[in-house]
Every structure is written in C-alpha cells, then in structure tokens.
Amino acid sequence: YYAEGPDIVRAIKARGHKIFLDLKLHDIPNTVKKAMAVLSGLDVDMTNLHAAGTKAMMEAAVEGLTRPDGTRPLLIAVTQLTSTSQERMEADLLIQAHLDGVVCSPLEAGKVHETCGKNFLTVTPGVRFADGEVGDQVRVTTPERAKEIGSDYIVVGRPITQAADPVAAYRRCVAEFVG
C-alpha cells in the first residue's frame, strides 16, 4: 500500500478479491476517523488499528468506517505485535535505535531533553491557541509555552486548517512559537 497507494486496492477489488488492509492505524481519534473514512471508501473488507490508541480512538475509527447506508468493513485491533517480547519492550530504547527524536506532548518535551539530550528532537502535536478549542486533545499547550518547555518542532493542525483565516492563524502560530 505504501508503494502503490489506493490504486492497488482498487485494482485488486476490481478483480473480485477481498482485501485486509493491514495498516495498524494509531493516532488521535480525529485523525483515525478521517483515515478510516478514506479506507471505507476504498471498499476494503477488513482493516485494523492499534488497541493502545484508546477507546475513543477505536470508537472514532468505527464511526469513520461506517458508510451512510450503515455498512462498514470489519475492524480488528492489534493488541501487541508478535515481534515484541517483554524484554524487547524494556530494552529497545530510542537513542540506541539511532532515531533522531520523538513525537511527544509539548508537556513532555523538557523531560525528553533532560533524559535524551538537547540534540534529541521533540516534535509536539497538541498545540492550541490560548483562546481556542482543544477538541479531542488533552495534553496541550500554546505555541509560546511549547517553545518555553522545549519543543523543537510543533504540529498545529485544526487551529490552522479550521480557522476562518488559515493564513492569519499560521502567522499567529509562528509569531507565538518563534517569539
């Protein structure tokens, strides 16, 4: 799927085959809901997500998969990957795996830098304006506070994409983050 995209799904379906699209989605509820709506439109027969994504994420996934006529593909949850053992979960550290950084809440960015070093990048979603809605986000800060805590990069979605003036919202975000 990553190499060929949705066209490969359409081609296989056109030949009459059933499809289990094994993408193991795991993200915030809003993102998973939208992704599942796309997969449902591809007419896959079964797909999956990570159970660790919370009940709210799983419910949003079902909502996104459900078509207007009430039908939907089968949805299953991955509880734990078969390649994972307790020992591996405890020993597989980000730095030892030579990663450059981590996605974390802005509230955790400072602790990540304390533990992993200042050059270990923190990419932080959950950034909202002080006067804005938090939506389905729980661990959030403003762009300015994210920078103070230690975020290297911020991810700002709906406060920009759903703003009446997205360009103005983007500029405000940059001004607050950069200072």
C-alpha positions as CSV (number, residue, x, y, z in Angstrom):
1,Y,0.0,0.0,0.0
2,Y,2.8,2.4,0.8
3,A,4.5,1.8,-2.5
4,E,1.4,1.8,-4.7
5,G,-1.3,3.7,-2.7
6,P,-5.0,3.3,-3.1
7,D,-4.8,2.4,-6.8
8,I,-3.5,-1.1,-5.9
9,V,-6.5,-1.6,-3.6
10,R,-8.9,-0.5,-6.4
11,A,-7.2,-2.8,-8.9
12,I,-7.4,-5.9,-6.6
13,K,-11.0,-5.1,-5.7
14,A,-11.8,-4.8,-9.5
15,R,-10.6,-8.4,-9.9
16,G,-13.1,-9.6,-7.3
17,H,-10.7,-10.2,-4.4
18,K,-11.3,-9.4,-0.7
19,I,-8.8,-7.1,1.0
20,F,-7.5,-7.0,4.5
21,L,-5.7,-3.7,4.6
22,D,-3.2,-4.1,7.5
23,L,-2.1,-0.5,8.2
24,K,-2.4,-0.7,12.0
25,L,-3.6,2.9,12.5
26,H,-2.8,4.6,15.8
27,D,-3.3,8.3,16.2
28,I,-5.6,10.7,17.8
29,P,-9.4,10.0,17.3
30,N,-10.0,12.7,14.8
31,T,-7.1,11.6,12.5
32,V,-8.1,7.9,12.7
33,K,-11.7,8.7,12.0
34,K,-10.8,10.6,8.8
35,A,-8.3,7.9,7.7
36,M,-10.9,5.1,8.2
37,A,-13.5,7.1,6.2
38,V,-11.0,7.0,3.3
39,L,-10.4,3.3,3.7
40,S,-14.1,2.6,3.9
41,G,-14.5,4.5,0.6
42,L,-11.9,2.1,-0.9
43,D,-14.2,-0.7,-0.2
44,V,-11.7,-2.7,1.8
45,D,-13.2,-5.8,3.6
46,M,-11.2,-5.6,6.8
47,T,-8.7,-3.2,8.4
48,N,-7.1,-2.7,11.7
49,L,-5.8,-0.3,14.3
50,H,-3.7,-0.5,17.5
51,A,-5.8,-1.1,20.6
52,A,-3.4,1.1,22.6
53,G,-4.9,4.1,20.9
54,T,-7.7,4.3,23.5
55,K,-11.4,3.5,23.4
56,A,-12.1,7.0,22.0
57,M,-9.9,6.3,19.0
58,M,-11.4,2.9,18.4
59,E,-15.0,4.4,18.5
60,A,-13.9,7.2,16.2
61,A,-12.5,4.5,13.8
62,V,-15.8,2.7,13.7
63,E,-17.6,6.0,13.1
64,G,-15.2,6.8,10.2
65,L,-15.6,3.3,8.7
66,T,-19.4,3.3,8.8
67,R,-20.9,4.3,5.4
68,P,-24.1,6.3,5.1
69,D,-26.0,3.1,4.5
70,G,-24.8,1.7,7.8
71,T,-22.4,-0.9,6.4
72,R,-18.7,-0.9,7.1
73,P,-15.6,-3.1,6.7
74,L,-14.6,-5.4,9.5
75,L,-12.3,-3.7,12.1
76,I,-9.9,-5.5,14.3
77,A,-7.4,-4.3,16.9
78,V,-3.7,-5.2,17.2
79,T,-3.0,-5.7,20.9
80,Q,0.7,-6.4,20.7
81,L,3.0,-7.1,17.7
82,T,4.2,-10.7,17.5
83,S,7.8,-9.4,17.2
84,T,7.6,-7.8,20.6
85,S,8.6,-9.6,23.8
86,Q,8.7,-8.1,27.3
87,E,12.5,-8.0,27.2
88,R,12.5,-6.1,23.8
89,M,9.9,-3.6,25.1
90,E,12.2,-2.8,28.0
91,A,15.4,-2.8,26.1
92,D,14.5,-1.1,22.7
93,L,15.4,2.5,23.5
94,L,15.0,5.3,21.0
95,I,18.6,6.6,21.2
96,Q,20.1,3.1,20.9
97,A,18.0,2.6,17.8
98,H,19.7,5.7,16.4
99,L,16.5,7.7,16.0
100,D,16.7,11.5,15.7
101,G,13.8,12.3,18.0
102,V,10.3,11.5,19.2
103,V,6.8,12.7,18.9
104,C,5.5,13.6,22.3
105,S,3.2,16.0,24.1
106,P,4.7,19.5,24.5
107,L,4.3,18.9,28.2
108,E,6.9,16.1,27.9
109,A,9.4,17.9,25.7
110,G,11.6,19.2,28.5
111,K,11.8,15.8,30.2
112,V,12.7,14.2,26.9
113,H,15.6,16.6,26.5
114,E,16.7,16.0,30.1
115,T,16.8,12.3,29.5
116,C,17.9,12.1,25.9
117,G,19.9,15.2,25.4
118,K,19.3,18.6,23.8
119,N,20.0,17.4,20.3
120,F,17.3,14.7,20.5
121,L,14.4,16.3,18.7
122,T,10.9,16.7,20.1
123,V,8.1,17.1,17.6
124,T,5.0,18.1,19.5
125,P,1.4,18.0,18.4
126,G,-1.3,19.2,20.8
127,V,-0.6,22.8,20.3
128,R,-3.6,25.1,20.6
129,F,-4.1,28.9,20.9
130,A,-5.0,30.1,24.4
131,D,-8.3,31.3,23.2
132,G,-9.1,28.3,21.0
133,E,-10.8,24.9,21.4
134,V,-8.8,21.9,22.4
135,G,-11.0,19.4,20.7
136,D,-10.1,15.8,21.4
137,Q,-6.6,16.8,22.7
138,V,-5.8,16.5,26.4
139,R,-2.1,17.3,26.9
140,V,-2.0,20.7,25.1
141,T,-0.1,24.0,25.4
142,T,0.1,27.2,23.4
143,P,2.8,27.7,20.8
144,E,4.7,30.0,23.1
145,R,4.5,27.6,26.1
146,A,5.6,24.7,23.9
147,K,8.8,26.6,23.0
148,E,9.4,27.5,26.6
149,I,9.1,23.9,27.7
150,G,11.5,22.7,25.0
151,S,9.6,21.7,21.8
152,D,11.9,21.7,18.8
153,Y,9.0,21.5,16.3
154,I,5.3,21.9,16.8
155,V,2.4,20.3,14.9
156,V,-0.6,22.6,14.6
157,G,-3.5,21.1,12.7
158,R,-7.1,22.2,13.3
159,P,-6.3,25.6,14.8
160,I,-5.0,26.5,11.4
161,T,-6.9,24.3,9.0
162,Q,-10.3,25.1,10.6
163,A,-9.6,28.8,11.1
164,A,-11.7,31.4,9.3
165,D,-8.4,32.7,8.0
166,P,-5.8,29.9,7.9
167,V,-3.0,32.2,6.8
168,A,-3.5,34.5,9.7
169,A,-3.7,31.6,12.1
170,Y,-0.5,30.2,10.7
171,R,1.3,33.6,11.1
172,R,0.0,33.9,14.6
173,C,1.3,30.4,15.4
174,V,4.7,31.2,14.0
175,A,4.9,34.5,15.9
176,E,3.9,32.8,19.2
177,F,6.4,30.0,18.7
178,V,9.3,31.9,17.4
179,G,8.7,34.9,19.7
